[in-house]
C-alpha cells in the first residue's frame, strides 16, 4: 500500500509540473544530415523581421555522435563541445527577415526565400537561393564540383531550409524570389550571372567571378623548377567579391606526373591567404572590375627525372562574406582547374582594370572576425584604357605602370644584371602611396633562366614593405607620374642569355593612419611579358649606375667568401 501511495503521489506531482520541465522540446540549427548539429540555446523575434537564433553543441549530443562516428577517439567529445560540430566555431548564430524572405545563415552567407521544394527529399520545405541566383542543392556537395562532400556543408539546401524553419516558424511565407525558375532538386539552378570565359582554354568560371591565366611561365633556379601563373579575377556580380587563396591547395602537374606546389606564403602575390585559422580579406574586387594575383609553384628536380612540357594547374579560392558588424565569415569555396598550359603562353583576360580597396590586415576566421569595412574607392578618372596601344603597360585600376627602359650588364663575366625602369601614373582623384613588396621582383628569360633580386639596389626611387616596416616615400598626386627602378640578377650565369624577358613585381598601396602609423591596404601583382633590352620612347635614365651596382654586388660576394 505504501509503495502504491508513493507512486500515485509521484504521478500527481509530475502532472502538476510545467510541460517544459517534463520534456523540453529539442531544436537544432542543422549543419548537414550526418553532422553533429548544434542545439538552439536562444531565440528572439521568431517569425518577424528581426528573427535571431543561437545554438551550441550539447554534451549529450556530442557523446552520442562521437560514440557512433569516432568511437576510438578519446578526445572527440571534449573537442566537439569546445569547437562546435564543424570544428570551427564554439557557437552558431543565424538571423532572418521573415517578411522580406532574407536569411543570413550560420556561415554568414546571404540567401533569399524562393518558395518550397516541389519534389525530392525536401518536398514541401523552404527553398532558398544565393545572391547569384542559384538554388542551393538539398544534398551536401562540394561547391562547384557536384561531388559529395566528406565533411559538413552549411551551404546545402537542407541546412538552409532547417535554419529558415527555426527562424520563421509560424510566419506567413514571403513572396518567393525566383521560385518560377527554380530547377528540380537534383539539379543545380542555371546561373543568373553572365558567362565570360566563352570556351577559352585558360579560363575558369564560377557564379561569382571568372579567372583567366594572363601569363604562364616555367623557369629554373639551379635544380628547382618553377611554374609561375598570373591570374586575373573578374567580378560577375552586382556587389564586391572578396577572395582568399586557400593555403595548400595550389598544385601544378606536368605530363610526366611531376608535382609542383606552392612552397611558401611569398609564393602567392596580390591575393590574401586563408591558412591556420587566419584570413586576409584585402583582395576585394568591386562590381565590373578585376584584380590580378600571381602564383609560383616549385618542384625539386633531382637531375634524373624526365620533366614535362604540358601542365595542368589546380588551386582553390574562397569567398569571404562581410557581415553588418564589419566582420567576415567564410563563404563558398571555388576549386579552379586550368588545362593545356605550356611555357610562355598567355591569353587576353576579360578586362584590364583592377579594383582599389581598403581592407584590413589578416584576421582570425574561426568565428565572426573583426576587420575594417570596405571603404569607398577612390574615383578613377574616366576615359579610354590608358594602356591601349602600349605594349609594356599594366593598368592596375588605381595606377598605370609602364616599363620604359631595360638595361642589361654583366659583372665579372658571370653575373648577369637586369634593371627595369618603370614609370607610374596615378589614375585616381586622390593621392596614392605605393611601395614595393620585399623580395617580389623576379624575371624569366625566354630560355627559362630565372632572375632574383640583387643583394643591393633591388629597388631605387621607391620604398619597400617588409614584414615589420613600410616606407611611404613614393607618393603620387592625382594624375602625377614618377619613376622607380627594379634590379634583378642571375648569379654565375654560365648558360646563354635570353633575348626577351618576363618581369614580375608586387606593389603595395599604403595608408597613413591618424596615429602616423603606416599600413598596407592592398597588394598588386604586376606582370610584363616578353620584354626586350632596348631604350624605349620617352625613356628616363635609370637611377644609379650599373657599373656601381655591379661593383656592390661583387663586393657583397667577396664579403660572403
Secondary structure as GFF3:
##gff-version 3
##sequence-region A 1 561
A	DSSP	alpha_helix	2	16	.	.	.	ID=ss1
A	DSSP	alpha_helix	19	22	.	.	.	ID=ss2
A	DSSP	beta_strand	28	29	.	.	.	ID=ss3
A	DSSP	beta_strand	38	44	.	.	.	ID=ss4
A	DSSP	beta_strand	51	56	.	.	.	ID=ss5
A	DSSP	alpha_helix	59	69	.	.	.	ID=ss6
A	DSSP	alpha_helix	76	83	.	.	.	ID=ss7
A	DSSP	beta_strand	92	97	.	.	.	ID=ss8
A	DSSP	beta_strand	102	104	.	.	.	ID=ss9
A	DSSP	beta_strand	110	116	.	.	.	ID=ss10
A	DSSP	beta_strand	126	130	.	.	.	ID=ss11
A	DSSP	alpha_helix	157	167	.	.	.	ID=ss12
A	DSSP	three_ten_helix	179	181	.	.	.	ID=ss13
A	DSSP	beta_strand	203	205	.	.	.	ID=ss14
A	DSSP	beta_strand	209	221	.	.	.	ID=ss15
A	DSSP	beta_strand	224	235	.	.	.	ID=ss16
A	DSSP	beta_strand	241	246	.	.	.	ID=ss17
A	DSSP	beta_strand	251	254	.	.	.	ID=ss18
A	DSSP	beta_strand	259	261	.	.	.	ID=ss19
A	DSSP	three_ten_helix	265	267	.	.	.	ID=ss20
A	DSSP	beta_strand	268	269	.	.	.	ID=ss21
A	DSSP	beta_strand	272	275	.	.	.	ID=ss22
A	DSSP	beta_strand	278	279	.	.	.	ID=ss23
A	DSSP	beta_strand	284	285	.	.	.	ID=ss24
A	DSSP	beta_strand	290	300	.	.	.	ID=ss25
A	DSSP	beta_strand	310	322	.	.	.	ID=ss26
A	DSSP	beta_strand	327	342	.	.	.	ID=ss27
A	DSSP	beta_strand	363	364	.	.	.	ID=ss28
A	DSSP	beta_strand	369	370	.	.	.	ID=ss29
A	DSSP	beta_strand	393	395	.	.	.	ID=ss30
A	DSSP	beta_strand	399	411	.	.	.	ID=ss31
A	DSSP	beta_strand	415	426	.	.	.	ID=ss32
A	DSSP	beta_strand	432	437	.	.	.	ID=ss33
A	DSSP	beta_strand	442	445	.	.	.	ID=ss34
A	DSSP	beta_strand	450	453	.	.	.	ID=ss35
A	DSSP	beta_strand	459	460	.	.	.	ID=ss36
A	DSSP	beta_strand	464	465	.	.	.	ID=ss37
A	DSSP	beta_strand	474	476	.	.	.	ID=ss38
A	DSSP	beta_strand	481	490	.	.	.	ID=ss39
A	DSSP	beta_strand	501	512	.	.	.	ID=ss40
A	DSSP	beta_strand	518	531	.	.	.	ID=ss41
A	DSSP	alpha_helix	546	560	.	.	.	ID=ss42
###
